[in-house]
Amino acid sequence: METNLYDLSPILRVLLIGALVASVPALWVYLRNRNKSAVGRYQALVVITLFLTFDLVLFGAFTRLTDSGLGCPDWPGCYGNASPLGARHEIAEAQSALPGGPVTHGKAWIEMVHRYMATSVGALITLMVVLAWRARKTNDIHAPNPWWASFTLVWVCIQGAFGALTVTMKLFPAIVTLHLLGGYTLLALLMAQAAHGATVGHRQSGLKVRPVAPWVFPWAVVAMVMLIVQAASGAWVSTNYAVLACNEFPGCQGVMWPAMDWQAALEVWRPLGLTASGEHLSFQALTAIHMGHRLLAGLTVLVLGTLAWALWRHAAMTKPAQWLAGLLVLQLATGLSNVVLGWPLLAAVMHTGGAGALVMVLVWVMVVAKCGAADHRQME
């Protein structure tokens, strides 16, 4: 059944639902922090928004892995309605015509819940911008830089645009990959603000930030670059459904180095399941996508593992070192589970979440290192 890819008629109702969802954590933050300063309320809002954004990334992975990304084939609503309730007839008709297809009642609800969550996060970030600019007017020296919150709002709008393109371009692999990386970037922006606020609060309490050696920050940046490359390759595996190209480890298809088509694997701008020339993507190309992720995974573990070991030996960084090491173990376990257990849903969602958590930890390290390095210079 044909439907318009864009139908903006329900957009106000979708935004209203998102605002209502956002009002619950916003009210909770206000009630728990009503006696605090504007800066304190802002920091509390940043933390809850960070937590809900991480949940959104996890639910986005769940949406993708349950093939619910086209559960509602138009945007921003569902067959021109604000919820699947108003689209019962259209969904039933599509499901009847193609029972195993992308549109079912369950998948439509999963897709729309994901959109409601994304809208609510956007509403909370909008509130962050308002509070940040209001805190700026108090002339509090600890007030957050409102431009950080403003840029975060711009970024979440860009994310919304990529979310729309994910649907209207029918799960185009490059768009889906960029959408996931954009989610990790949003986590990084929020984590940077939360970590900076925690550092400021630490100093306000009369506690000094432990000095951090100058080498920590650049090495954390190198680790972040490596992690971004690995996350992109992982998203490329997932969006091309290449996980099951190999179902054993350390070998693949009974050999250590199977037949692979790297040229087709590295074609970025093409539809799902097809090459740029319109031919079906070969199994050898899927194998190359899978094996490329494995090779990068080894290098990523080496870089991040070395950083975790170095941080462990640094008195001011033992906590993030523990988190890095623990998350690396989780990523290895869930990655292997995806291969040998046939891509179980729980392991796949946790693998996506683990990558997001690693992004947050590395941002935490960079913020603390930046502040601590300044204290280190002052002590010299």
Secondary structure, DSSP 8 states (H G I E B T S, - for coil): ----SEE-TTHHHHHHHHHHHHHHHHHHHHHHHTTS-HHHHHHHHHHHHHHHHHHHHHHHHHHHHTT-TTSS-SEESBTTBSSGGGGHHHHHHHHHH-TTSS--HHHHHHHHHHHHHHHHHHHHHHHHHHHHHHHHHTT-TT---HHHHHHHHHHHHHHHHHHHHHHHTTS-HHHHHHHHHHHHHHHHHHHHHHHHHHHHHHHHTT-------TTHHHHHHHHHHHHHHHHHHHHHHHHTT-GGG--SSSSBTTBSS----HHHHT--SS-TTB-TTS-B--HHHHHHHHHHHHHHHHHHHHHHHHHHHHHHTSGGGHHHHHHHHHHHHHHHHHHHHHHHTT--HHHHHHHHHHHHHHHHHHHHHHHHHHHHHHHHHHH-
